[in-house]
Amino acid sequence: MRSSLLLCLALAAPASVGAAEGCTVEPEAAVRAVNALRAEGRRCGPRWWPAAPALHWQAQLAESTRRYAEELAQHDRLDHVGEGGATLRTRLLEAGYAMRVAGENLSGGPQALDEALADWLASPPHCENLMAPDFEEFGLACVGGPGRLQRYWVLQLAAPRSNPGRSP
């Protein structure tokens, strides 16, 4: 049985830390995989979630996930509160992303994207983040580390704050 740890959050450095074999995220593949999950309705715990709109890859979110995955790998832990008390909101602001709503899924251990996604789907709060219709964009990263978890996955899903100059 595969051992992995999961953490989920939603809102209204050792030299060997880095890419690990099987721990890379290709944006196009990630978009296909995540949107394939969202294209079908599914049960997340007791609640049924209808199919959700497709998400778009967002470079600022991808950079934020990479930096946070590196931090998690350096400390061999999964926690939504980072160095100095940084929260998801803090990480997104530091990445220059003005969010309206955001969520974050963390996982440690899975060797490939399909395994991380399967773990998140099996966990009701993670599944709910994956299916939430309010999210419009996402970033995803996996970083290898020398600790007990070996691979650290970070998924950030968000919708940008509305731009008053943009038409609906």
N, C-alpha and C positions, 0 to 999 in steps of 0.2 A: 504494500500500500504506500502510495506517495505521501510524503510528509510535507505539508506546506502550511504557512500561517497567513491569515487574511485579516485586514483591517479595512473599515469603510468609514467615510465621513461625508456628510452633505451639508451645505450652507444655503437660506433664502438668499587624514586621508592617506590610507596605506597605498604604496606604489602599486600593489596588485589589484586595486579597485579599478574596474573598467569593463570593457566588453568581455563577456565570457562566451565560450562556444555555445551556440544555440540561443544566445541571449541578445539578439539584435532585433531591432524593430524597424521594418521597412514600412514607411508611411502608407504606401499604396496597399500593401497587404493588410495593414492594421485597419485601414478604412473599409476594405472589403469585409474583413472578419467582423468588425464591430457592427457595421451596417447590416450584414446578413443576420445577426442576432436580433437587431432592432426591427427587422422587416417582418418578423413573426411575433404574434402575441405569445405571452408565456406567463406561467404562474411563478411568482416570487413569494415563497412562503404561502400564506393564506390568500394573498391578493392576486387577482388576474390583471395583467397589464396588456393592453392592446398594442399592436404594432406601433412603433414610434418613428418619427421622421428621421431620415438619414442625417448623420453628423459629418462635419467637415474637419479635416486635419488643420490644426492651428499651430503655427510655428512657435509663438510665444508660450503656449501651453506645453509643446513638446520640449522646449528648452527648460521650462520650469520642472517638468517631470524628470528630465535627465539630471539636473542639478540635485533634486531631492533624492532620487534613487542613489546617486553617488554618496550623499550624506548618510542615507540609511545603511549602505554597504560599509562605509567607513566605521560606523558604530555598531554594525551587526544587530540591527533592531528594526522593528516595524512600529511606528508611532506617528500619528497625525500631527503631533506637536514636535517641531524640530528644534534645532540649536537656538538657544536664547528665547525659547517660547514661541518661535515662528509658527503660525497657523497656515492653513491653505490660503486664506485671504491675504496674509502677509506675503506668501510665496508668489501669488498671482500679481499683487501690486509691484513686488520687486521685479517681476518679469515684464512689467509694463502693460499688464492685461487688466482692463477695467471691467469687472464682472458684474452682472446682474444676479446671477445664480451660479453656483459651482458645486461640484462633488468630487470626491477623491476616493479611489480604491487602491489599496496596497496589497501586495502579496509577496511572500518570500518562499523560494524553493522551486516553483515550476520551471522546467527547463525550456519550454516553448510557449509561444503566445496562445496556442489552442488550449494548453493545460491551464494557463492563468485564467483565460476566459471561462473555461469549464468550472474552475474553482469559484470564480465570482458568481456564476450563474447558480451554483449550488448553495450560495449564501444569500438569504433574502435581502439584507440591506445592500449588498453589492449588486445583486440582480436588479433591484429597484433603481440604483444609480444608472446601470446600463440601459434601462428601459424608460427612464424619466423623459417625458416629451418636452420639457422646458429646455433641455440641453440642446445646443446647436453645434458645438465645436468640441474637439478633444485633442489631447496630446498624450503620448504613451512612451514610456522608456523602460528598459531593462538594463541593469548594471550588475556585473559579477563582483563578488567580493570573497575574501578568504574565510569568512566566518561560517557559522553553522548553517545559515540559510543558502549560501552560495550565490543566489540570484535574487535581485530585489526589483520588483515590478511596481511602477507607479502609473496610474491612469488618472488624468484630470479631465473632467467633463465640465463644460461651462456654457453660458450664454453671455455675450457682451452686454455691457450697459448700453441702453439705447442712445443713439446719437441724435440730438434734437434737430440737426440739420439734414438728417436722412429721412426720406419719405418711407412710410410703412410698406 
